[in-house]
Amino acid sequence: MASPMVLAAEVGRYTSISSKLREDFSGIDDETLTDTLEGLSTLPDLLNALVRSSLEDEALAAALKARIGDMKARLERLEQRQDRKRELVCGAMTHAGLAKLSAEDFSVSLRQGTPRLQVKDESVIPAFFLVPQPPKVDRADLLNALKRGEEVVGAVLEDGIPHIQVRTR
């Protein structure tokens, strides 16, 4: 992969040659200019190599995401299995009246869990316990209004950031 400095230098060279050709041959059409520049500059080759490298990175990232997804699913299954086994032990110890279990490599103690909050009817909770929320901008609605041509104080539509679209065959 070309370094950013090499790429910047080649872009400068490409634009310089392009300007000189347009100056010297004012009637030159775009296709002829492009073909001529392709023979005089390595910029198209550098850009092609960068896009190919980007496509390889995309494929590796997709494979890694899939692998991570598989591993996360496996982790969840293991954690659920561990929880089920501990619930079985807790249930059996509770029913049998066992407060402690000792083995050579571990010990288990049956403990009462900490109290948990359960809100049964939020509408009757005193205001003291409610957290006020500041207003939040509805970005989707605001964007749609601006796209329709409405003027909204404090917001404008800006030009999007240029990007490339890569299609593979």
C-alpha positions in Angstrom: 0.0 0.0 0.0 1.3 3.5 -0.9 2.0 5.8 2.0 -0.2 9.0 2.3 2.9 11.1 1.3 3.5 9.1 -1.9 -0.2 9.3 -2.7 -0.3 13.1 -2.1 2.8 13.6 -4.2 1.2 11.5 -7.1 -2.1 13.5 -6.8 0.0 16.7 -7.1 1.8 15.4 -10.1 -1.4 14.2 -11.7 -3.2 17.5 -11.2 -0.1 19.4 -12.5 0.1 17.3 -15.7 -3.7 17.6 -16.1 -3.6 21.4 -15.9 -0.6 21.5 -18.3 -2.4 19.3 -20.8 -5.6 21.4 -20.6 -3.5 24.6 -21.1 -1.5 23.2 -24.0 -4.5 21.4 -25.7 -7.6 23.6 -24.9 -9.8 21.4 -27.1 -8.9 18.1 -25.4 -11.9 16.0 -24.5 -12.2 14.2 -21.2 -11.7 10.7 -22.5 -8.5 11.6 -24.3 -7.3 13.5 -21.2 -8.0 10.6 -19.0 -6.3 8.1 -21.3 -3.2 10.4 -21.6 -3.0 10.9 -17.9 -3.3 7.2 -17.3 -0.1 6.7 -19.4 1.8 9.5 -17.7 0.8 8.9 -14.0 0.7 6.0 -11.6 -2.2 7.6 -9.7 -4.9 5.3 -11.1 -2.7 2.3 -10.3 -2.1 3.6 -6.7 -5.8 4.2 -6.2 -6.7 0.7 -7.6 -4.2 -0.9 -5.2 -5.7 1.1 -2.3 -9.2 0.0 -3.2 -8.1 -3.7 -3.5 -6.4 -3.4 -0.1 -9.6 -1.9 1.3 -11.7 -4.7 -0.1 -9.3 -7.3 1.5 -9.6 -5.4 4.8 -13.4 -5.4 4.5 -13.4 -9.2 3.9 -11.1 -9.8 6.9 -13.3 -7.6 9.0 -16.5 -9.4 8.0 -14.9 -12.8 8.7 -13.7 -11.5 12.1 -17.1 -10.1 12.9 -18.7 -13.5 12.1 -16.1 -15.3 14.2 -16.6 -12.9 17.1 -20.4 -13.4 16.7 -19.9 -17.2 16.9 -17.6 -16.8 19.9 -20.1 -14.5 21.7 -22.9 -17.0 21.1 -20.7 -19.7 22.5 -19.8 -17.5 25.6 -23.5 -16.8 26.2 -24.3 -20.6 26.0 -21.5 -21.3 28.5 -22.7 -18.6 30.9 -26.3 -19.8 30.7 -25.2 -23.3 31.3 -23.1 -22.2 34.3 -26.2 -20.2 35.7 -28.5 -23.2 35.2 -26.1 -25.5 37.1 -25.8 -23.0 40.0 -29.6 -22.5 40.1 -29.9 -26.3 40.3 -27.4 -26.4 43.2 -29.2 -23.5 45.0 -32.6 -25.1 44.5 -31.4 -28.5 45.8 -29.7 -27.0 48.8 -32.7 -24.8 49.6 -35.1 -27.8 49.4 -32.7 -30.1 51.4 -32.1 -27.4 54.0 -28.3 -27.5 53.4 -26.7 -24.1 54.4 -23.2 -25.1 53.4 -21.4 -27.6 51.1 -17.7 -28.3 51.4 -15.4 -30.1 49.0 -11.6 -30.3 48.8 -11.5 -27.7 46.0 -14.4 -25.4 46.8 -17.1 -24.5 49.3 -20.6 -23.3 48.8 -22.8 -21.3 51.1 -26.5 -20.6 50.7 -27.1 -16.9 51.1 -30.2 -14.7 51.0 -29.9 -12.3 48.0 -30.0 -8.5 48.4 -33.5 -6.9 48.2 -34.5 -6.0 44.7 -36.7 -3.1 43.7 -39.9 -3.8 41.8 -42.0 -0.8 40.7 -45.6 -1.9 40.5 -47.2 1.4 39.4 -44.9 4.2 38.3 -47.8 6.7 38.1 -48.2 6.8 41.9 -44.5 7.1 42.8 -43.9 10.4 44.6 -42.3 13.1 42.3 -39.3 13.2 44.6 -38.2 9.9 43.1 -38.7 10.9 39.5 -35.7 12.2 37.5 -36.6 15.1 35.2 -35.3 14.7 31.6 -34.1 17.6 29.6 -35.8 18.1 26.1 -34.1 16.1 23.4 -33.9 17.1 19.7 -35.9 14.8 17.4 -33.1 14.6 14.8 -35.1 12.5 12.3 -38.1 14.9 12.3 -35.8 17.9 12.1 -33.9 16.5 9.2 -37.2 15.7 7.3 -38.4 19.3 7.9 -35.2 20.8 6.5 -35.3 18.4 3.5 -38.8 19.6 2.8 -37.4 23.1 2.5 -38.7 24.4 5.9 -36.5 26.9 7.7 -35.7 26.0 11.2 -33.8 28.4 13.5 -30.7 26.8 14.8 -30.4 24.1 12.2 -29.3 23.9 8.5 -28.5 21.1 6.0 -24.8 20.9 5.2 -23.2 19.2 2.2 -22.4 15.6 2.9 -18.9 14.4 3.3 -17.5 13.0 0.0 -17.1 9.3 0.0 -16.5 6.5 -2.5 -18.8 3.7 -3.5 -17.0 0.4 -4.4 -18.9 -2.2 -6.3 -17.4 -5.6 -6.8 -18.1 -8.0 -9.7 
